[in-house]
Amino acid sequence: MTPKESKLLADALGLPQYERADLAARLIDSLDQTFDQDAGSAWDAEVARRISDLDSGLVELIPWPEARRMILGTPDGASEA
């Protein structure tokens, strides 16, 4: 990392959290100049499908503690520090 980059990073890390988040989002947006015209409608269709699956009983919600345990692979009742 160049001295200029190090200074910029140090300055950015000194910002309040919401300003860092805004800065990070703007930096990421500046990197991706392509826009998929179909992405929005594809996400809308996926959300509608998942809601339909829930409403029909095809799938069931999993409580967060159980989902977290499954994701982390911890045994029942174990503490995840």
C-alpha positions as CSV (number, residue, x, y, z in Angstrom):
1,M,0.0,0.0,0.0
2,T,1.4,3.4,-0.9
3,P,1.7,6.1,1.7
4,K,-1.1,8.0,0.0
5,E,-3.4,4.9,0.2
6,S,-2.4,4.3,3.9
7,K,-3.3,7.9,4.7
8,L,-6.6,7.7,2.9
9,L,-7.4,4.4,4.7
10,A,-6.5,5.9,8.1
11,D,-8.7,8.9,7.4
12,A,-11.6,6.7,6.3
13,L,-11.3,4.5,9.3
14,G,-11.6,7.6,11.5
15,L,-15.0,8.4,10.1
16,P,-18.2,7.5,12.0
17,Q,-19.6,4.1,11.1
18,Y,-22.5,5.5,9.0
19,E,-20.0,7.6,7.0
20,R,-17.7,4.6,6.5
21,A,-20.6,2.5,5.3
22,D,-21.7,5.2,2.8
23,L,-18.1,5.6,1.6
24,A,-17.7,1.8,1.2
25,A,-21.0,1.6,-0.8
26,R,-19.9,4.4,-3.1
27,L,-16.5,2.8,-3.7
28,I,-18.1,-0.5,-4.5
29,D,-20.6,1.1,-6.8
30,S,-17.7,2.9,-8.6
31,L,-16.1,-0.5,-9.4
32,D,-19.2,-2.2,-11.0
33,Q,-20.1,-0.2,-14.1
34,T,-22.2,-3.0,-15.7
35,F,-25.9,-3.1,-15.1
36,D,-28.0,-6.2,-15.7
37,Q,-31.4,-5.0,-17.0
38,D,-33.0,-8.4,-16.0
39,A,-31.6,-8.5,-12.5
40,G,-34.5,-6.6,-10.9
41,S,-37.2,-8.6,-12.5
42,A,-35.3,-11.8,-11.7
43,W,-35.1,-10.9,-8.0
44,D,-38.8,-9.9,-8.0
45,A,-39.7,-13.3,-9.4
46,E,-37.4,-15.2,-6.9
47,V,-39.0,-13.3,-3.9
48,A,-42.5,-14.0,-5.2
49,R,-41.6,-17.7,-5.6
50,R,-40.2,-17.9,-2.1
51,I,-43.3,-16.2,-0.6
52,S,-45.5,-18.6,-2.5
53,D,-43.5,-21.5,-1.2
54,L,-44.0,-20.2,2.4
55,D,-47.7,-19.5,1.9
56,S,-48.4,-22.9,0.4
57,G,-46.5,-24.7,3.2
58,L,-44.0,-26.2,0.8
59,V,-41.2,-24.8,3.0
60,E,-41.1,-23.8,6.6
61,L,-39.2,-21.1,8.4
62,I,-36.3,-22.1,10.7
63,P,-35.8,-20.0,13.8
64,W,-32.5,-18.0,13.7
65,P,-30.8,-19.9,16.6
66,E,-31.4,-23.2,14.9
67,A,-30.3,-21.9,11.5
68,R,-27.2,-20.4,13.0
69,R,-26.4,-23.7,14.7
70,M,-26.8,-25.5,11.4
71,I,-24.6,-23.0,9.5
72,L,-21.9,-23.1,12.2
73,G,-22.1,-26.8,12.6
74,T,-22.3,-26.6,16.4
75,P,-24.0,-29.2,18.5
76,D,-27.3,-28.5,20.2
77,G,-26.9,-26.3,23.2
78,A,-23.3,-25.5,22.5
79,S,-22.2,-21.9,22.9
80,E,-20.9,-20.0,19.8
81,A,-18.4,-17.5,21.2
